[in-house]
Amino acid sequence: MDAEAVLLGRVTYEGFAAAWPGRGAISPTGRTLLPTGLVDEWRLMVFPVVLGSGKRLFGETPDKTVLTLAGTQAFASGVVVQTYRPAAAQAT
């Protein structure tokens, strides 16, 4: 993955932290990056599992962020990674 930083959800981070002790901590306020326009790419991993409940990926926001699909990658396990960029960033 070509990235300078990776933003993880709390549960995923806790799993990574257990596997990689000694790595730097992640700010608990990292999710405030979306409204400030500091995220230039989203990589969403879709797992072929239905759990029947869950939380929203993004919280309530007053503004709509239009994303453009920039790529997909499917794996033999059925996992699909979808890469999205903000529509405005696509033109650059």
PyMOL Python script that loads the backbone (N, CA, C, O; Angstrom):
from pymol import cmd

cmd.read_pdbstr("""\
ATOM      1  N   MET A   1       0.848  -1.169   0.000  1.00  0.00           N
ATOM      2  CA  MET A   1       0.000   0.000   0.000  1.00  0.00           C
ATOM      3  C   MET A   1       0.896   1.235   0.000  1.00  0.00           C
ATOM      4  O   MET A   1       1.803   1.343   0.824  1.00  0.00           O
ATOM      5  N   ASP A   2       0.649   2.152  -0.906  1.00  0.00           N
ATOM      6  CA  ASP A   2       1.409   3.389  -0.973  1.00  0.00           C
ATOM      7  C   ASP A   2       0.695   4.449  -0.145  1.00  0.00           C
ATOM      8  O   ASP A   2      -0.249   5.079  -0.620  1.00  0.00           O
ATOM      9  N   ALA A   3       1.139   4.645   1.082  1.00  0.00           N
ATOM     10  CA  ALA A   3       0.499   5.623   1.958  1.00  0.00           C
ATOM     11  C   ALA A   3       1.508   6.143   2.960  1.00  0.00           C
ATOM     12  O   ALA A   3       2.390   5.415   3.416  1.00  0.00           O
ATOM     13  N   GLU A   4       1.364   7.416   3.294  1.00  0.00           N
ATOM     14  CA  GLU A   4       2.200   7.996   4.333  1.00  0.00           C
ATOM     15  C   GLU A   4       1.592   7.788   5.703  1.00  0.00           C
ATOM     16  O   GLU A   4       2.302   7.766   6.709  1.00  0.00           O
ATOM     17  N   ALA A   5       0.270   7.634   5.744  1.00  0.00           N
ATOM     18  CA  ALA A   5      -0.430   7.398   7.000  1.00  0.00           C
ATOM     19  C   ALA A   5      -1.663   6.569   6.717  1.00  0.00           C
ATOM     20  O   ALA A   5      -2.227   6.624   5.624  1.00  0.00           O
ATOM     21  N   VAL A   6      -2.073   5.807   7.698  1.00  0.00           N
ATOM     22  CA  VAL A   6      -3.269   4.987   7.579  1.00  0.00           C
ATOM     23  C   VAL A   6      -4.164   5.295   8.763  1.00  0.00           C
ATOM     24  O   VAL A   6      -3.717   5.280   9.910  1.00  0.00           O
ATOM     25  N   LEU A   7      -5.428   5.575   8.484  1.00  0.00           N
ATOM     26  CA  LEU A   7      -6.400   5.860   9.528  1.00  0.00           C
ATOM     27  C   LEU A   7      -7.243   4.616   9.733  1.00  0.00           C
ATOM     28  O   LEU A   7      -7.901   4.148   8.803  1.00  0.00           O
ATOM     29  N   LEU A   8      -7.227   4.077  10.949  1.00  0.00           N
ATOM     30  CA  LEU A   8      -7.947   2.854  11.263  1.00  0.00           C
ATOM     31  C   LEU A   8      -9.053   3.137  12.255  1.00  0.00           C
ATOM     32  O   LEU A   8      -8.977   4.084  13.037  1.00  0.00           O
ATOM     33  N   GLY A   9     -10.074   2.313  12.217  1.00  0.00           N
ATOM     34  CA  GLY A   9     -11.093   2.357  13.257  1.00  0.00           C
ATOM     35  C   GLY A   9     -10.501   1.841  14.562  1.00  0.00           C
ATOM     36  O   GLY A   9      -9.444   1.209  14.564  1.00  0.00           O
ATOM     37  N   ARG A  10     -11.183   2.113  15.667  1.00  0.00           N
ATOM     38  CA  ARG A  10     -10.655   1.742  16.981  1.00  0.00           C
ATOM     39  C   ARG A  10     -10.407   0.245  17.115  1.00  0.00           C
ATOM     40  O   ARG A  10      -9.340  -0.164  17.571  1.00  0.00           O
ATOM     41  N   VAL A  11     -11.373  -0.574  16.724  1.00  0.00           N
ATOM     42  CA  VAL A  11     -11.231  -2.018  16.881  1.00  0.00           C
ATOM     43  C   VAL A  11     -10.104  -2.556  16.006  1.00  0.00           C
ATOM     44  O   VAL A  11      -9.314  -3.390  16.448  1.00  0.00           O
ATOM     45  N   THR A  12     -10.030  -2.077  14.762  1.00  0.00           N
ATOM     46  CA  THR A  12      -8.950  -2.500  13.869  1.00  0.00           C
ATOM     47  C   THR A  12      -7.605  -2.055  14.421  1.00  0.00           C
ATOM     48  O   THR A  12      -6.640  -2.820  14.412  1.00  0.00           O
ATOM     49  N   TYR A  13      -7.541  -0.806  14.908  1.00  0.00           N
ATOM     50  CA  TYR A  13      -6.290  -0.311  15.488  1.00  0.00           C
ATOM     51  C   TYR A  13      -5.848  -1.180  16.663  1.00  0.00           C
ATOM     52  O   TYR A  13      -4.668  -1.512  16.784  1.00  0.00           O
ATOM     53  N   GLU A  14      -6.788  -1.545  17.523  1.00  0.00           N
ATOM     54  CA  GLU A  14      -6.431  -2.366  18.682  1.00  0.00           C
ATOM     55  C   GLU A  14      -5.853  -3.711  18.241  1.00  0.00           C
ATOM     56  O   GLU A  14      -4.926  -4.226  18.865  1.00  0.00           O
ATOM     57  N   GLY A  15      -6.405  -4.280  17.159  1.00  0.00           N
ATOM     58  CA  GLY A  15      -5.858  -5.520  16.618  1.00  0.00           C
ATOM     59  C   GLY A  15      -4.455  -5.335  16.075  1.00  0.00           C
ATOM     60  O   GLY A  15      -3.575  -6.161  16.317  1.00  0.00           O
ATOM     61  N   PHE A  16      -4.241  -4.242  15.333  1.00  0.00           N
ATOM     62  CA  PHE A  16      -2.910  -3.933  14.804  1.00  0.00           C
ATOM     63  C   PHE A  16      -1.932  -3.660  15.949  1.00  0.00           C
ATOM     64  O   PHE A  16      -0.795  -4.131  15.918  1.00  0.00           O
ATOM     65  N   ALA A  17      -2.367  -2.910  16.947  1.00  0.00           N
ATOM     66  CA  ALA A  17      -1.490  -2.553  18.058  1.00  0.00           C
ATOM     67  C   ALA A  17      -1.022  -3.796  18.808  1.00  0.00           C
ATOM     68  O   ALA A  17       0.120  -3.860  19.263  1.00  0.00           O
ATOM     69  N   ALA A  18      -1.909  -4.785  18.935  1.00  0.00           N
ATOM     70  CA  ALA A  18      -1.525  -6.028  19.612  1.00  0.00           C
ATOM     71  C   ALA A  18      -0.484  -6.798  18.793  1.00  0.00           C
ATOM     72  O   ALA A  18       0.409  -7.437  19.350  1.00  0.00           O
ATOM     73  N   ALA A  19      -0.613  -6.729  17.465  1.00  0.00           N
ATOM     74  CA  ALA A  19       0.323  -7.443  16.592  1.00  0.00           C
ATOM     75  C   ALA A  19       1.654  -6.713  16.432  1.00  0.00           C
ATOM     76  O   ALA A  19       2.696  -7.339  16.236  1.00  0.00           O
ATOM     77  N   TRP A  20       1.609  -5.367  16.520  1.00  0.00           N
ATOM     78  CA  TRP A  20       2.811  -4.558  16.325  1.00  0.00           C
ATOM     79  C   TRP A  20       3.064  -3.656  17.523  1.00  0.00           C
ATOM     80  O   TRP A  20       2.906  -2.440  17.417  1.00  0.00           O
ATOM     81  N   PRO A  21       3.452  -4.221  18.657  1.00  0.00           N
ATOM     82  CA  PRO A  21       3.698  -3.370  19.828  1.00  0.00           C
ATOM     83  C   PRO A  21       4.863  -2.420  19.571  1.00  0.00           C
ATOM     84  O   PRO A  21       5.795  -2.744  18.835  1.00  0.00           O
ATOM     85  N   GLY A  22       4.795  -1.268  20.175  1.00  0.00           N
ATOM     86  CA  GLY A  22       5.872  -0.296  20.043  1.00  0.00           C
ATOM     87  C   GLY A  22       5.681   0.696  18.913  1.00  0.00           C
ATOM     88  O   GLY A  22       6.488   1.615  18.774  1.00  0.00           O
ATOM     89  N   ARG A  23       4.643   0.548  18.101  1.00  0.00           N
ATOM     90  CA  ARG A  23       4.380   1.525  17.038  1.00  0.00           C
ATOM     91  C   ARG A  23       3.783   2.773  17.657  1.00  0.00           C
ATOM     92  O   ARG A  23       3.237   2.726  18.759  1.00  0.00           O
ATOM     93  N   GLY A  24       3.885   3.877  16.961  1.00  0.00           N
ATOM     94  CA  GLY A  24       3.368   5.144  17.456  1.00  0.00           C
ATOM     95  C   GLY A  24       1.857   5.122  17.625  1.00  0.00           C
ATOM     96  O   GLY A  24       1.143   4.423  16.906  1.00  0.00           O
ATOM     97  N   ALA A  25       1.396   5.886  18.572  1.00  0.00           N
ATOM     98  CA  ALA A  25      -0.036   5.972  18.844  1.00  0.00           C
ATOM     99  C   ALA A  25      -0.739   6.789  17.768  1.00  0.00           C
ATOM    100  O   ALA A  25      -0.128   7.622  17.098  1.00  0.00           O
ATOM    101  N   ILE A  26      -2.009   6.537  17.620  1.00  0.00           N
ATOM    102  CA  ILE A  26      -2.837   7.267  16.659  1.00  0.00           C
ATOM    103  C   ILE A  26      -3.761   8.186  17.428  1.00  0.00           C
ATOM    104  O   ILE A  26      -4.319   7.798  18.454  1.00  0.00           O
ATOM    105  N   SER A  27      -3.924   9.385  16.943  1.00  0.00           N
ATOM    106  CA  SER A  27      -4.781  10.366  17.599  1.00  0.00           C
ATOM    107  C   SER A  27      -6.221   9.878  17.638  1.00  0.00           C
ATOM    108  O   SER A  27      -6.737   9.411  16.622  1.00  0.00           O
ATOM    109  N   PRO A  28      -6.889   9.977  18.800  1.00  0.00           N
ATOM    110  CA  PRO A  28      -8.287   9.563  18.874  1.00  0.00           C
ATOM    111  C   PRO A  28      -9.213  10.513  18.121  1.00  0.00           C
ATOM    112  O   PRO A  28     -10.386  10.195  17.927  1.00  0.00           O
ATOM    113  N   THR A  29      -8.715  11.662  17.697  1.00  0.00           N
ATOM    114  CA  THR A  29      -9.556  12.620  16.975  1.00  0.00           C
ATOM    115  C   THR A  29      -9.289  12.583  15.476  1.00  0.00           C
ATOM    116  O   THR A  29      -9.693  13.500  14.761  1.00  0.00           O
ATOM    117  N   GLY A  30      -8.621  11.547  14.988  1.00  0.00           N
ATOM    118  CA  GLY A  30      -8.269  11.443  13.582  1.00  0.00           C
ATOM    119  C   GLY A  30      -9.457  11.510  12.634  1.00  0.00           C
ATOM    120  O   GLY A  30      -9.286  11.900  11.479  1.00  0.00           O
ATOM    121  N   ARG A  31     -10.687  11.135  13.092  1.00  0.00           N
ATOM    122  CA  ARG A  31     -11.838  11.123  12.191  1.00  0.00           C
ATOM    123  C   ARG A  31     -12.282  12.498  11.805  1.00  0.00           C
ATOM    124  O   ARG A  31     -13.132  12.630  10.925  1.00  0.00           O
ATOM    125  N   THR A  32     -11.732  13.581  12.442  1.00  0.00           N
ATOM    126  CA  THR A  32     -12.083  14.945  12.070  1.00  0.00           C
ATOM    127  C   THR A  32     -11.402  15.362  10.772  1.00  0.00           C
ATOM    128  O   THR A  32     -11.535  16.516  10.363  1.00  0.00           O
ATOM    129  N   LEU A  33     -10.681  14.468  10.115  1.00  0.00           N
ATOM    130  CA  LEU A  33      -9.992  14.788   8.867  1.00  0.00           C
ATOM    131  C   LEU A  33     -10.955  14.990   7.703  1.00  0.00           C
ATOM    132  O   LEU A  33     -10.672  15.794   6.815  1.00  0.00           O
ATOM    133  N   LEU A  34     -12.067  14.294   7.680  1.00  0.00           N
ATOM    134  CA  LEU A  34     -12.994  14.394   6.551  1.00  0.00           C
ATOM    135  C   LEU A  34     -13.532  15.804   6.346  1.00  0.00           C
ATOM    136  O   LEU A  34     -13.440  16.318   5.231  1.00  0.00           O
ATOM    137  N   PRO A  35     -14.092  16.457   7.369  1.00  0.00           N
ATOM    138  CA  PRO A  35     -14.637  17.799   7.125  1.00  0.00           C
ATOM    139  C   PRO A  35     -13.587  18.846   6.766  1.00  0.00           C
ATOM    140  O   PRO A  35     -13.920  19.877   6.181  1.00  0.00           O
ATOM    141  N   THR A  36     -12.339  18.598   7.104  1.00  0.00           N
ATOM    142  CA  THR A  36     -11.289  19.570   6.801  1.00  0.00           C
ATOM    143  C   THR A  36     -10.702  19.378   5.404  1.00  0.00           C
ATOM    144  O   THR A  36      -9.877  20.180   4.966  1.00  0.00           O
ATOM    145  N   GLY A  37     -11.122  18.317   4.697  1.00  0.00           N
ATOM    146  CA  GLY A  37     -10.634  18.070   3.343  1.00  0.00           C
ATOM    147  C   GLY A  37      -9.225  17.522   3.286  1.00  0.00           C
ATOM    148  O   GLY A  37      -8.564  17.637   2.253  1.00  0.00           O
ATOM    149  N   LEU A  38      -8.743  16.926   4.374  1.00  0.00           N
ATOM    150  CA  LEU A  38      -7.366  16.433   4.428  1.00  0.00           C
ATOM    151  C   LEU A  38      -7.205  14.992   3.947  1.00  0.00           C
ATOM    152  O   LEU A  38      -6.085  14.483   3.886  1.00  0.00           O
ATOM    153  N   VAL A  39      -8.307  14.333   3.607  1.00  0.00           N
ATOM    154  CA  VAL A  39      -8.219  12.959   3.116  1.00  0.00           C
ATOM    155  C   VAL A  39      -8.250  12.986   1.594  1.00  0.00           C
ATOM    156  O   VAL A  39      -9.208  13.479   0.999  1.00  0.00           O
ATOM    157  N   ASP A  40      -7.207  12.459   0.964  1.00  0.00           N
ATOM    158  CA  ASP A  40      -7.163  12.472  -0.501  1.00  0.00           C
ATOM    159  C   ASP A  40      -7.528  11.132  -1.118  1.00  0.00           C
ATOM    160  O   ASP A  40      -7.705  11.037  -2.332  1.00  0.00           O
ATOM    161  N   GLU A  41      -7.643  10.093  -0.291  1.00  0.00           N
ATOM    162  CA  GLU A  41      -8.018   8.789  -0.831  1.00  0.00           C
ATOM    163  C   GLU A  41      -8.592   7.917   0.277  1.00  0.00           C
ATOM    164  O   GLU A  41      -8.102   7.921   1.407  1.00  0.00           O
ATOM    165  N   TRP A  42      -9.631   7.174  -0.061  1.00  0.00           N
ATOM    166  CA  TRP A  42     -10.259   6.214   0.853  1.00  0.00           C
ATOM    167  C   TRP A  42     -10.062   4.826   0.269  1.00  0.00           C
ATOM    168  O   TRP A  42     -10.295   4.625  -0.923  1.00  0.00           O
ATOM    169  N   ARG A  43      -9.645   3.878   1.070  1.00  0.00           N
ATOM    170  CA  ARG A  43      -9.565   2.478   0.640  1.00  0.00           C
ATOM    171  C   ARG A  43     -10.472   1.679   1.568  1.00  0.00           C
ATOM    172  O   ARG A  43     -10.184   1.496   2.751  1.00  0.00           O
ATOM    173  N   LEU A  44     -11.566   1.214   0.999  1.00  0.00           N
ATOM    174  CA  LEU A  44     -12.544   0.472   1.781  1.00  0.00           C
ATOM    175  C   LEU A  44     -12.427  -1.011   1.456  1.00  0.00           C
ATOM    176  O   LEU A  44     -12.455  -1.410   0.291  1.00  0.00           O
ATOM    177  N   MET A  45     -12.297  -1.814   2.493  1.00  0.00           N
ATOM    178  CA  MET A  45     -12.221  -3.262   2.323  1.00  0.00           C
ATOM    179  C   MET A  45     -13.596  -3.844   2.630  1.00  0.00           C
ATOM    180  O   MET A  45     -14.124  -3.678   3.730  1.00  0.00           O
ATOM    181  N   VAL A  46     -14.168  -4.528   1.640  1.00  0.00           N
ATOM    182  CA  VAL A  46     -15.487  -5.129   1.801  1.00  0.00           C
ATOM    183  C   VAL A  46     -15.297  -6.635   1.970  1.00  0.00           C
ATOM    184  O   VAL A  46     -14.761  -7.310   1.091  1.00  0.00           O
ATOM    185  N   PHE A  47     -15.746  -7.146   3.113  1.00  0.00           N
ATOM    186  CA  PHE A  47     -15.635  -8.572   3.410  1.00  0.00           C
ATOM    187  C   PHE A  47     -16.980  -9.239   3.151  1.00  0.00           C
ATOM    188  O   PHE A  47     -18.015  -8.686   3.522  1.00  0.00           O
ATOM    189  N   PRO A  48     -16.992 -10.408   2.527  1.00  0.00           N
ATOM    190  CA  PRO A  48     -18.249 -11.069   2.195  1.00  0.00           C
ATOM    191  C   PRO A  48     -18.866 -11.783   3.401  1.00  0.00           C
ATOM    192  O   PRO A  48     -19.007 -13.006   3.408  1.00  0.00           O
ATOM    193  N   VAL A  49     -19.228 -11.003   4.412  1.00  0.00           N
ATOM    194  CA  VAL A  49     -19.815 -11.538   5.631  1.00  0.00           C
ATOM    195  C   VAL A  49     -20.975 -10.640   6.021  1.00  0.00           C
ATOM    196  O   VAL A  49     -20.838  -9.417   6.025  1.00  0.00           O
ATOM    197  N   VAL A  50     -22.112 -11.230   6.348  1.00  0.00           N
ATOM    198  CA  VAL A  50     -23.261 -10.459   6.813  1.00  0.00           C
ATOM    199  C   VAL A  50     -23.403 -10.709   8.305  1.00  0.00           C
ATOM    200  O   VAL A  50     -23.589 -11.847   8.737  1.00  0.00           O
ATOM    201  N   LEU A  51     -23.315  -9.645   9.089  1.00  0.00           N
ATOM    202  CA  LEU A  51     -23.414  -9.768  10.538  1.00  0.00           C
ATOM    203  C   LEU A  51     -24.790  -9.373  11.074  1.00  0.00           C
ATOM    204  O   LEU A  51     -25.150  -9.738  12.193  1.00  0.00           O
ATOM    205  N   GLY A  52     -25.546  -8.641  10.290  1.00  0.00           N
ATOM    206  CA  GLY A  52     -26.894  -8.285  10.700  1.00  0.00           C
ATOM    207  C   GLY A  52     -27.011  -7.015  11.505  1.00  0.00           C
ATOM    208  O   GLY A  52     -28.126  -6.572  11.782  1.00  0.00           O
ATOM    209  N   SER A  53     -25.909  -6.416  11.889  1.00  0.00           N
ATOM    210  CA  SER A  53     -25.947  -5.136  12.609  1.00  0.00           C
ATOM    211  C   SER A  53     -24.601  -4.460  12.430  1.00  0.00           C
ATOM    212  O   SER A  53     -23.645  -5.051  11.928  1.00  0.00           O
ATOM    213  N   GLY A  54     -24.553  -3.223  12.846  1.00  0.00           N
ATOM    214  CA  GLY A  54     -23.280  -2.523  12.734  1.00  0.00           C
ATOM    215  C   GLY A  54     -23.450  -1.040  12.898  1.00  0.00           C
ATOM    216  O   GLY A  54     -24.561  -0.540  13.078  1.00  0.00           O
ATOM    217  N   LYS A  55     -22.349  -0.347  12.833  1.00  0.00           N
ATOM    218  CA  LYS A  55     -22.333   1.100  12.986  1.00  0.00           C
ATOM    219  C   LYS A  55     -22.072   1.737  11.635  1.00  0.00           C
ATOM    220  O   LYS A  55     -21.557   1.102  10.715  1.00  0.00           O
ATOM    221  N   ARG A  56     -22.439   3.006  11.534  1.00  0.00           N
ATOM    222  CA  ARG A  56     -22.167   3.761  10.310  1.00  0.00           C
ATOM    223  C   ARG A  56     -20.668   3.916  10.136  1.00  0.00           C
ATOM    224  O   ARG A  56     -19.929   4.058  11.110  1.00  0.00           O
ATOM    225  N   LEU A  57     -20.233   3.890   8.907  1.00  0.00           N
ATOM    226  CA  LEU A  57     -18.820   4.096   8.616  1.00  0.00           C
ATOM    227  C   LEU A  57     -18.427   5.539   8.887  1.00  0.00           C
ATOM    228  O   LEU A  57     -17.344   5.804   9.409  1.00  0.00           O
ATOM    229  N   PHE A  58     -19.313   6.481   8.530  1.00  0.00           N
ATOM    230  CA  PHE A  58     -19.063   7.902   8.754  1.00  0.00           C
ATOM    231  C   PHE A  58     -20.194   8.461   9.600  1.00  0.00           C
ATOM    232  O   PHE A  58     -21.351   8.075   9.431  1.00  0.00           O
ATOM    233  N   GLY A  59     -19.868   9.359  10.499  1.00  0.00           N
ATOM    234  CA  GLY A  59     -20.876   9.997  11.325  1.00  0.00           C
ATOM    235  C   GLY A  59     -21.669  11.022  10.539  1.00  0.00           C
ATOM    236  O   GLY A  59     -21.423  11.244   9.354  1.00  0.00           O
ATOM    237  N   GLU A  60     -22.615  11.639  11.209  1.00  0.00           N
ATOM    238  CA  GLU A  60     -23.430  12.674  10.588  1.00  0.00           C
ATOM    239  C   GLU A  60     -22.556  13.870  10.219  1.00  0.00           C
ATOM    240  O   GLU A  60     -21.710  14.291  11.008  1.00  0.00           O
ATOM    241  N   THR A  61     -22.759  14.414   9.024  1.00  0.00           N
ATOM    242  CA  THR A  61     -22.043  15.614   8.615  1.00  0.00           C
ATOM    243  C   THR A  61     -23.030  16.541   7.909  1.00  0.00           C
ATOM    244  O   THR A  61     -23.964  16.068   7.262  1.00  0.00           O
ATOM    245  N   PRO A  62     -22.838  17.829   8.024  1.00  0.00           N
ATOM    246  CA  PRO A  62     -23.739  18.758   7.343  1.00  0.00           C
ATOM    247  C   PRO A  62     -23.483  18.837   5.842  1.00  0.00           C
ATOM    248  O   PRO A  62     -24.355  19.262   5.084  1.00  0.00           O
ATOM    249  N   ASP A  63     -22.299  18.434   5.413  1.00  0.00           N
ATOM    250  CA  ASP A  63     -21.928  18.536   4.001  1.00  0.00           C
ATOM    251  C   ASP A  63     -21.834  17.153   3.369  1.00  0.00           C
ATOM    252  O   ASP A  63     -21.523  16.168   4.039  1.00  0.00           O
ATOM    253  N   LYS A  64     -22.108  17.097   2.071  1.00  0.00           N
ATOM    254  CA  LYS A  64     -21.987  15.854   1.314  1.00  0.00           C
ATOM    255  C   LYS A  64     -20.622  15.854   0.632  1.00  0.00           C
ATOM    256  O   LYS A  64     -20.229  16.854   0.030  1.00  0.00           O
ATOM    257  N   THR A  65     -19.900  14.743   0.723  1.00  0.00           N
ATOM    258  CA  THR A  65     -18.636  14.574   0.032  1.00  0.00           C
ATOM    259  C   THR A  65     -18.847  13.574  -1.093  1.00  0.00           C
ATOM    260  O   THR A  65     -19.119  12.400  -0.842  1.00  0.00           O
ATOM    261  N   VAL A  66     -18.724  14.031  -2.319  1.00  0.00           N
ATOM    262  CA  VAL A  66     -18.897  13.149  -3.480  1.00  0.00           C
ATOM    263  C   VAL A  66     -17.567  12.455  -3.753  1.00  0.00           C
ATOM    264  O   VAL A  66     -16.529  13.106  -3.870  1.00  0.00           O
ATOM    265  N   LEU A  67     -17.611  11.135  -3.852  1.00  0.00           N
ATOM    266  CA  LEU A  67     -16.413  10.348  -4.113  1.00  0.00           C
ATOM    267  C   LEU A  67     -16.488   9.746  -5.504  1.00  0.00           C
ATOM    268  O   LEU A  67     -17.571   9.477  -6.023  1.00  0.00           O
ATOM    269  N   THR A  68     -15.316   9.538  -6.101  1.00  0.00           N
ATOM    270  CA  THR A  68     -15.204   8.903  -7.406  1.00  0.00           C
ATOM    271  C   THR A  68     -14.436   7.605  -7.238  1.00  0.00           C
ATOM    272  O   THR A  68     -13.383   7.585  -6.600  1.00  0.00           O
ATOM    273  N   LEU A  69     -14.957   6.512  -7.809  1.00  0.00           N
ATOM    274  CA  LEU A  69     -14.268   5.230  -7.740  1.00  0.00           C
ATOM    275  C   LEU A  69     -12.993   5.303  -8.573  1.00  0.00           C
ATOM    276  O   LEU A  69     -13.049   5.557  -9.776  1.00  0.00           O
ATOM    277  N   ALA A  70     -11.848   5.083  -7.936  1.00  0.00           N
ATOM    278  CA  ALA A  70     -10.559   5.185  -8.616  1.00  0.00           C
ATOM    279  C   ALA A  70      -9.974   3.818  -8.947  1.00  0.00           C
ATOM    280  O   ALA A  70      -9.069   3.710  -9.775  1.00  0.00           O
ATOM    281  N   GLY A  71     -10.491   2.770  -8.297  1.00  0.00           N
ATOM    282  CA  GLY A  71      -9.981   1.432  -8.586  1.00  0.00           C
ATOM    283  C   GLY A  71     -10.576   0.389  -7.678  1.00  0.00           C
ATOM    284  O   GLY A  71     -11.098   0.699  -6.607  1.00  0.00           O
ATOM    285  N   THR A  72     -10.492  -0.860  -8.117  1.00  0.00           N
ATOM    286  CA  THR A  72     -10.940  -1.986  -7.300  1.00  0.00           C
ATOM    287  C   THR A  72      -9.925  -3.111  -7.416  1.00  0.00           C
ATOM    288  O   THR A  72      -9.226  -3.241  -8.421  1.00  0.00           O
ATOM    289  N   GLN A  73      -9.860  -3.916  -6.373  1.00  0.00           N
ATOM    290  CA  GLN A  73      -8.998  -5.089  -6.391  1.00  0.00           C
ATOM    291  C   GLN A  73      -9.737  -6.195  -5.649  1.00  0.00           C
ATOM    292  O   GLN A  73     -10.088  -6.043  -4.480  1.00  0.00           O
ATOM    293  N   ALA A  74      -9.968  -7.309  -6.338  1.00  0.00           N
ATOM    294  CA  ALA A  74     -10.659  -8.446  -5.740  1.00  0.00           C
ATOM    295  C   ALA A  74      -9.641  -9.534  -5.394  1.00  0.00           C
ATOM    296  O   ALA A  74      -8.676  -9.755  -6.125  1.00  0.00           O
ATOM    297  N   PHE A  75      -9.872 -10.200  -4.279  1.00  0.00           N
ATOM    298  CA  PHE A  75      -8.988 -11.261  -3.815  1.00  0.00           C
ATOM    299  C   PHE A  75      -9.734 -12.592  -3.839  1.00  0.00           C
ATOM    300  O   PHE A  75     -10.965 -12.613  -3.809  1.00  0.00           O
ATOM    301  N   ALA A  76      -9.008 -13.688  -3.891  1.00  0.00           N
ATOM    302  CA  ALA A  76      -9.608 -15.021  -3.944  1.00  0.00           C
ATOM    303  C   ALA A  76     -10.510 -15.291  -2.741  1.00  0.00           C
ATOM    304  O   ALA A  76     -11.439 -16.093  -2.838  1.00  0.00           O
ATOM    305  N   SER A  77     -10.255 -14.643  -1.624  1.00  0.00           N
ATOM    306  CA  SER A  77     -11.058 -14.824  -0.415  1.00  0.00           C
ATOM    307  C   SER A  77     -12.442 -14.201  -0.553  1.00  0.00           C
ATOM    308  O   SER A  77     -13.324 -14.462   0.265  1.00  0.00           O
ATOM    309  N   GLY A  78     -12.637 -13.375  -1.589  1.00  0.00           N
ATOM    310  CA  GLY A  78     -13.894 -12.672  -1.755  1.00  0.00           C
ATOM    311  C   GLY A  78     -13.829 -11.231  -1.279  1.00  0.00           C
ATOM    312  O   GLY A  78     -14.749 -10.453  -1.532  1.00  0.00           O
ATOM    313  N   VAL A  79     -12.757 -10.868  -0.593  1.00  0.00           N
ATOM    314  CA  VAL A  79     -12.574  -9.496  -0.143  1.00  0.00           C
ATOM    315  C   VAL A  79     -12.329  -8.606  -1.362  1.00  0.00           C
ATOM    316  O   VAL A  79     -11.577  -8.966  -2.267  1.00  0.00           O
ATOM    317  N   VAL A  80     -12.973  -7.446  -1.369  1.00  0.00           N
ATOM    318  CA  VAL A  80     -12.786  -6.470  -2.441  1.00  0.00           C
ATOM    319  C   VAL A  80     -12.322  -5.158  -1.821  1.00  0.00           C
ATOM    320  O   VAL A  80     -12.942  -4.654  -0.885  1.00  0.00           O
ATOM    321  N   VAL A  81     -11.233  -4.610  -2.343  1.00  0.00           N
ATOM    322  CA  VAL A  81     -10.749  -3.309  -1.898  1.00  0.00           C
ATOM    323  C   VAL A  81     -11.176  -2.284  -2.943  1.00  0.00           C
ATOM    324  O   VAL A  81     -10.827  -2.386  -4.119  1.00  0.00           O
ATOM    325  N   GLN A  82     -11.932  -1.304  -2.486  1.00  0.00           N
ATOM    326  CA  GLN A  82     -12.395  -0.234  -3.365  1.00  0.00           C
ATOM    327  C   GLN A  82     -11.651   1.039  -2.994  1.00  0.00           C
ATOM    328  O   GLN A  82     -11.611   1.417  -1.823  1.00  0.00           O
ATOM    329  N   THR A  83     -11.070   1.696  -3.973  1.00  0.00           N
ATOM    330  CA  THR A  83     -10.348   2.942  -3.744  1.00  0.00           C
ATOM    331  C   THR A  83     -11.184   4.102  -4.279  1.00  0.00           C
ATOM    332  O   THR A  83     -11.576   4.114  -5.446  1.00  0.00           O
ATOM    333  N   TYR A  84     -11.445   5.060  -3.422  1.00  0.00           N
ATOM    334  CA  TYR A  84     -12.229   6.244  -3.787  1.00  0.00           C
ATOM    335  C   TYR A  84     -11.416   7.496  -3.528  1.00  0.00           C
ATOM    336  O   TYR A  84     -10.587   7.544  -2.619  1.00  0.00           O
ATOM    337  N   ARG A  85     -11.666   8.507  -4.342  1.00  0.00           N
ATOM    338  CA  ARG A  85     -11.056   9.829  -4.140  1.00  0.00           C
ATOM    339  C   ARG A  85     -12.168  10.865  -4.158  1.00  0.00           C
ATOM    340  O   ARG A  85     -13.185  10.674  -4.824  1.00  0.00           O
ATOM    341  N   PRO A  86     -11.982  11.961  -3.431  1.00  0.00           N
ATOM    342  CA  PRO A  86     -12.976  13.046  -3.525  1.00  0.00           C
ATOM    343  C   PRO A  86     -13.090  13.497  -4.980  1.00  0.00           C
ATOM    344  O   PRO A  86     -12.078  13.646  -5.665  1.00  0.00           O
ATOM    345  N   ALA A  87     -14.305  13.713  -5.448  1.00  0.00           N
ATOM    346  CA  ALA A  87     -14.538  14.053  -6.858  1.00  0.00           C
ATOM    347  C   ALA A  87     -13.723  15.264  -7.289  1.00  0.00           C
ATOM    348  O   ALA A  87     -13.209  15.286  -8.408  1.00  0.00           O
ATOM    349  N   ALA A  88     -13.590  16.272  -6.433  1.00  0.00           N
ATOM    350  CA  ALA A  88     -12.830  17.482  -6.770  1.00  0.00           C
ATOM    351  C   ALA A  88     -11.353  17.144  -6.975  1.00  0.00           C
ATOM    352  O   ALA A  88     -10.699  17.757  -7.819  1.00  0.00           O
ATOM    353  N   ALA A  89     -10.818  16.187  -6.225  1.00  0.00           N
ATOM    354  CA  ALA A  89      -9.402  15.831  -6.332  1.00  0.00           C
ATOM    355  C   ALA A  89      -9.119  15.043  -7.604  1.00  0.00           C
ATOM    356  O   ALA A  89      -7.974  14.993  -8.054  1.00  0.00           O
ATOM    357  N   GLN A  90     -10.145  14.428  -8.192  1.00  0.00           N
ATOM    358  CA  GLN A  90      -9.968  13.631  -9.387  1.00  0.00           C
ATOM    359  C   GLN A  90      -9.501  14.470 -10.573  1.00  0.00           C
ATOM    360  O   GLN A  90      -8.784  13.968 -11.439  1.00  0.00           O
ATOM    361  N   ALA A  91      -9.892  15.725 -10.622  1.00  0.00           N
ATOM    362  CA  ALA A  91      -9.566  16.590 -11.760  1.00  0.00           C
ATOM    363  C   ALA A  91      -8.116  17.024 -11.762  1.00  0.00           C
ATOM    364  O   ALA A  91      -7.618  17.457 -12.802  1.00  0.00           O
ATOM    365  N   THR A  92      -7.407  16.926 -10.630  1.00  0.00           N
ATOM    366  CA  THR A  92      -6.030  17.380 -10.563  1.00  0.00           C
ATOM    367  C   THR A  92      -5.063  16.358 -11.065  1.00  0.00           C
ATOM    368  O   THR A  92      -3.856  16.600 -11.070  1.00  0.00           O
TER     369      THR A  92
END
""", "prot")
cmd.dss("prot")
cmd.show_as("cartoon", "prot")
cmd.util.cbc("prot")
cmd.orient("prot")
